[in-house]
């Protein structure tokens, strides 16, 4: 289960997970099923996610 960041009104990293085709959580993805990226140390916000034709994932956003 993903947890809400323990900061006040900011998000310190982008967090996402992946599901298998049967709908179960893919625990082999990232670290225990969760991948994170720290864009700019504080107030990171992902805005758009797109799965590309070759199954790579493109995530666009911002950080301060």
N, CA, C and O atoms as a GROMACS GRO file, in nm:
protein
  256
    1UNK      N    1   0.084  -0.117   0.000
    1UNK     CA    2   0.000   0.000   0.000
    1UNK      C    3   0.089   0.124   0.000
    1UNK      O    4   0.187   0.130   0.074
    2UNK      N    5   0.055   0.222  -0.083
    2UNK     CA    6   0.131   0.346  -0.086
    2UNK      C    7   0.090   0.434   0.031
    2UNK      O    8  -0.028   0.440   0.067
    3UNK      N    9   0.186   0.501   0.089
    3UNK     CA   10   0.158   0.588   0.203
    3UNK      C   11   0.168   0.734   0.159
    3UNK      O   12   0.248   0.768   0.073
    4UNK      N   13   0.087   0.818   0.219
    4UNK     CA   14   0.093   0.961   0.194
    4UNK      C   15   0.225   1.014   0.249
    4UNK      O   16   0.266   0.975   0.359
    5UNK      N   17   0.293   1.104   0.175
    5UNK     CA   18   0.418   1.160   0.228
    5UNK      C   19   0.395   1.225   0.364
    5UNK      O   20   0.288   1.281   0.390
    6UNK      N   21   0.495   1.216   0.450
    6UNK     CA   22   0.483   1.271   0.585
    6UNK      C   23   0.522   1.418   0.591
    6UNK      O   24   0.566   1.465   0.696
    7UNK      N   25   0.508   1.490   0.482
    7UNK     CA   26   0.538   1.632   0.479
    7UNK      C   27   0.406   1.709   0.473
    7UNK      O   28   0.303   1.651   0.440
    8UNK      N   29   0.409   1.834   0.503
    8UNK     CA   30   0.289   1.916   0.506
    8UNK      C   31   0.267   1.986   0.373
    8UNK      O   32   0.336   2.083   0.342
    9UNK      N   33   0.172   1.938   0.293
    9UNK     CA   34   0.130   1.998   0.167
    9UNK      C   35   0.238   2.000   0.059
    9UNK      O   36   0.226   2.077  -0.037
   10UNK      N   37   0.341   1.920   0.072
   10UNK     CA   38   0.438   1.906  -0.035
   10UNK      C   39   0.458   1.759  -0.062
   10UNK      O   40   0.427   1.674   0.021
   11UNK      N   41   0.510   1.730  -0.177
   11UNK     CA   42   0.539   1.592  -0.214
   11UNK      C   43   0.686   1.585  -0.251
   11UNK      O   44   0.728   1.651  -0.346
   12UNK      N   45   0.763   1.507  -0.180
   12UNK     CA   46   0.907   1.505  -0.197
   12UNK      C   47   0.955   1.416  -0.310
   12UNK      O   48   1.073   1.421  -0.346
   13UNK      N   49   0.869   1.334  -0.368
   13UNK     CA   50   0.910   1.247  -0.478
   13UNK      C   51   0.787   1.198  -0.554
   13UNK      O   52   0.676   1.199  -0.502
   14UNK      N   53   0.810   1.157  -0.678
   14UNK     CA   54   0.704   1.093  -0.754
   14UNK      C   55   0.704   0.946  -0.714
   14UNK      O   56   0.810   0.884  -0.705
   15UNK      N   57   0.588   0.891  -0.692
   15UNK     CA   58   0.576   0.752  -0.650
   15UNK      C   59   0.474   0.682  -0.739
   15UNK      O   60   0.364   0.735  -0.760
   16UNK      N   61   0.508   0.566  -0.791
   16UNK     CA   62   0.412   0.492  -0.871
   16UNK      C   63   0.439   0.343  -0.858
   16UNK      O   64   0.547   0.301  -0.814
   17UNK      N   65   0.341   0.264  -0.895
   17UNK     CA   66   0.351   0.119  -0.890
   17UNK      C   67   0.299   0.060  -1.019
   17UNK      O   68   0.253   0.133  -1.107
   18UNK      N   69   0.306  -0.070  -1.032
   18UNK     CA   70   0.261  -0.136  -1.154
   18UNK      C   71   0.177  -0.257  -1.117
   18UNK      O   72   0.205  -0.328  -1.020
   19UNK      N   73   0.072  -0.279  -1.196
   19UNK     CA   74  -0.015  -0.395  -1.179
   19UNK      C   75   0.010  -0.495  -1.292
   19UNK      O   76   0.040  -0.456  -1.404
   20UNK      N   77  -0.003  -0.621  -1.261
   20UNK     CA   78   0.008  -0.727  -1.361
   20UNK      C   79  -0.123  -0.737  -1.440
   20UNK      O   80  -0.223  -0.678  -1.402
   21UNK      N   81  -0.121  -0.812  -1.549
   21UNK     CA   82  -0.241  -0.823  -1.633
   21UNK      C   83  -0.359  -0.886  -1.559
   21UNK      O   84  -0.474  -0.864  -1.599
   22UNK      N   85  -0.333  -0.963  -1.452
   22UNK     CA   86  -0.444  -1.021  -1.376
   22UNK      C   87  -0.495  -0.927  -1.267
   22UNK      O   88  -0.583  -0.963  -1.189
   23UNK      N   89  -0.439  -0.804  -1.261
   23UNK     CA   90  -0.487  -0.704  -1.166
   23UNK      C   91  -0.415  -0.705  -1.032
   23UNK      O   92  -0.446  -0.622  -0.946
   24UNK      N   93  -0.320  -0.796  -1.012
   24UNK     CA   94  -0.247  -0.800  -0.886
   24UNK      C   95  -0.128  -0.704  -0.891
   24UNK      O   96  -0.078  -0.669  -0.998
   25UNK      N   97  -0.084  -0.663  -0.771
   25UNK     CA   98   0.029  -0.571  -0.757
   25UNK      C   99   0.157  -0.642  -0.801
   25UNK      O  100   0.182  -0.754  -0.757
   26UNK      N  101   0.238  -0.578  -0.885
   26UNK     CA  102   0.365  -0.636  -0.932
   26UNK      C  103   0.475  -0.601  -0.832
   26UNK      O  104   0.534  -0.494  -0.838
   27UNK      N  105   0.502  -0.694  -0.740
   27UNK     CA  106   0.600  -0.668  -0.634
   27UNK      C  107   0.744  -0.677  -0.682
   27UNK      O  108   0.835  -0.646  -0.605
   28UNK      N  109   0.766  -0.718  -0.807
   28UNK     CA  110   0.901  -0.722  -0.863
   28UNK      C  111   0.939  -0.590  -0.928
   28UNK      O  112   1.055  -0.569  -0.962
   29UNK      N  113   0.842  -0.501  -0.944
   29UNK     CA  114   0.866  -0.370  -1.005
   29UNK      C  115   0.927  -0.276  -0.903
   29UNK      O  116   0.880  -0.268  -0.789
   30UNK      N  117   1.031  -0.205  -0.941
   30UNK     CA  118   1.092  -0.108  -0.849
   30UNK      C  119   1.142  -0.174  -0.722
   30UNK      O  120   1.209  -0.277  -0.727
   31UNK      N  121   1.109  -0.116  -0.609
   31UNK     CA  122   1.149  -0.166  -0.478
   31UNK      C  123   1.024  -0.218  -0.406
   31UNK      O  124   0.952  -0.141  -0.343
   32UNK      N  125   1.001  -0.348  -0.417
   32UNK     CA  126   0.884  -0.407  -0.353
   32UNK      C  127   0.752  -0.368  -0.419
   32UNK      O  128   0.647  -0.372  -0.355
   33UNK      N  129   0.758  -0.330  -0.546
   33UNK     CA  130   0.637  -0.293  -0.619
   33UNK      C  131   0.617  -0.143  -0.632
   33UNK      O  132   0.520  -0.099  -0.693
   34UNK      N  133   0.708  -0.064  -0.577
   34UNK     CA  134   0.695   0.081  -0.581
   34UNK      C  135   0.823   0.141  -0.640
   34UNK      O  136   0.933   0.102  -0.602
   35UNK      N  137   0.807   0.235  -0.731
   35UNK     CA  138   0.920   0.308  -0.786
   35UNK      C  139   0.906   0.455  -0.747
   35UNK      O  140   0.795   0.509  -0.748
   36UNK      N  141   1.016   0.519  -0.714
   36UNK     CA  142   1.014   0.660  -0.678
   36UNK      C  143   1.123   0.733  -0.754
   36UNK      O  144   1.224   0.674  -0.791
   37UNK      N  145   1.102   0.861  -0.778
   37UNK     CA  146   1.205   0.948  -0.833
   37UNK      C  147   1.193   1.083  -0.764
   37UNK      O  148   1.085   1.142  -0.756
   38UNK      N  149   1.306   1.131  -0.715
   38UNK     CA  150   1.311   1.260  -0.649
   38UNK      C  151   1.359   1.361  -0.753
   38UNK      O  152   1.478   1.362  -0.786
   39UNK      N  153   1.271   1.443  -0.804
   39UNK     CA  154   1.302   1.534  -0.913
   39UNK      C  155   1.383   1.653  -0.864
   39UNK      O  156   1.486   1.686  -0.924
   40UNK      N  157   1.340   1.718  -0.758
   40UNK     CA  158   1.406   1.842  -0.716
   40UNK      C  159   1.408   1.860  -0.564
   40UNK      O  160   1.407   1.973  -0.516
   41UNK      N  161   1.410   1.752  -0.491
   41UNK     CA  162   1.422   1.754  -0.344
   41UNK      C  163   1.297   1.796  -0.268
   41UNK      O  164   1.279   1.753  -0.154
   42UNK      N  165   1.210   1.879  -0.326
   42UNK     CA  166   1.088   1.916  -0.257
   42UNK      C  167   0.980   1.954  -0.358
   42UNK      O  168   1.010   1.993  -0.471
   43UNK      N  169   0.858   1.944  -0.317
   43UNK     CA  170   0.741   1.985  -0.396
   43UNK      C  171   0.743   1.930  -0.539
   43UNK      O  172   0.717   2.005  -0.634
   44UNK      N  173   0.773   1.801  -0.554
   44UNK     CA  174   0.771   1.735  -0.684
   44UNK      C  175   0.629   1.696  -0.719
   44UNK      O  176   0.557   1.640  -0.636
   45UNK      N  177   0.587   1.724  -0.842
   45UNK     CA  178   0.451   1.692  -0.885
   45UNK      C  179   0.452   1.635  -1.025
   45UNK      O  180   0.496   1.701  -1.120
   46UNK      N  181   0.404   1.512  -1.039
   46UNK     CA  182   0.388   1.456  -1.173
   46UNK      C  183   0.254   1.502  -1.227
   46UNK      O  184   0.155   1.506  -1.154
   47UNK      N  185   0.250   1.535  -1.353
   47UNK     CA  186   0.128   1.591  -1.414
   47UNK      C  187   0.066   1.499  -1.518
   47UNK      O  188  -0.056   1.490  -1.529
   48UNK      N  189   0.150   1.431  -1.594
   48UNK     CA  190   0.100   1.349  -1.704
   48UNK      C  191   0.180   1.220  -1.711
   48UNK      O  192   0.302   1.221  -1.694
   49UNK      N  193   0.112   1.110  -1.737
   49UNK     CA  194   0.177   0.981  -1.756
   49UNK      C  195   0.127   0.922  -1.886
   49UNK      O  196   0.007   0.923  -1.912
   50UNK      N  197   0.219   0.871  -1.969
   50UNK     CA  198   0.180   0.808  -2.095
   50UNK      C  199   0.261   0.681  -2.113
   50UNK      O  200   0.382   0.681  -2.094
   51UNK      N  201   0.192   0.572  -2.149
   51UNK     CA  202   0.259   0.447  -2.184
   51UNK      C  203   0.290   0.454  -2.334
   51UNK      O  204   0.200   0.469  -2.416
   52UNK      N  205   0.418   0.444  -2.367
   52UNK     CA  206   0.462   0.454  -2.506
   52UNK      C  207   0.439   0.321  -2.578
   52UNK      O  208   0.421   0.218  -2.513
   53UNK      N  209   0.440   0.321  -2.712
   53UNK     CA  210   0.414   0.198  -2.788
   53UNK      C  211   0.506   0.081  -2.752
   53UNK      O  212   0.467  -0.034  -2.764
   54UNK      N  213   0.629   0.111  -2.707
   54UNK     CA  214   0.721   0.002  -2.670
   54UNK      C  215   0.710  -0.035  -2.522
   54UNK      O  216   0.797  -0.104  -2.468
   55UNK      N  217   0.602   0.012  -2.454
   55UNK     CA  218   0.570  -0.018  -2.315
   55UNK      C  219   0.656   0.057  -2.213
   55UNK      O  220   0.643   0.032  -2.093
   56UNK      N  221   0.742   0.149  -2.257
   56UNK     CA  222   0.810   0.236  -2.161
   56UNK      C  223   0.708   0.338  -2.112
   56UNK      O  224   0.608   0.363  -2.179
   57UNK      N  225   0.735   0.397  -1.996
   57UNK     CA  226   0.643   0.494  -1.938
   57UNK      C  227   0.711   0.631  -1.937
   57UNK      O  228   0.825   0.645  -1.894
   58UNK      N  229   0.640   0.732  -1.986
   58UNK     CA  230   0.688   0.869  -1.986
   58UNK      C  231   0.605   0.946  -1.884
   58UNK      O  232   0.482   0.950  -1.892
   59UNK      N  233   0.673   1.009  -1.787
   59UNK     CA  234   0.606   1.087  -1.684
   59UNK      C  235   0.659   1.230  -1.692
   59UNK      O  236   0.780   1.252  -1.696
   60UNK      N  237   0.569   1.327  -1.696
   60UNK     CA  238   0.606   1.467  -1.707
   60UNK      C  239   0.553   1.541  -1.584
   60UNK      O  240   0.442   1.516  -1.538
   61UNK      N  241   0.634   1.632  -1.532
   61UNK     CA  242   0.590   1.708  -1.417
   61UNK      C  243   0.687   1.819  -1.386
   61UNK      O  244   0.756   1.871  -1.474
   62UNK      N  245   0.693   1.855  -1.258
   62UNK     CA  246   0.778   1.966  -1.216
   62UNK      C  247   0.828   1.944  -1.075
   62UNK      O  248   0.777   1.860  -1.001
   63UNK      N  249   0.929   2.020  -1.038
   63UNK     CA  250   0.981   2.019  -0.903
   63UNK      C  251   1.044   2.153  -0.872
   63UNK      O  252   1.088   2.224  -0.963
   64UNK      N  253   1.047   2.188  -0.746
   64UNK     CA  254   1.108   2.315  -0.705
   64UNK      C  255   1.241   2.290  -0.639
   64UNK      O  256   1.308   2.384  -0.598
   0.00000   0.00000   0.00000
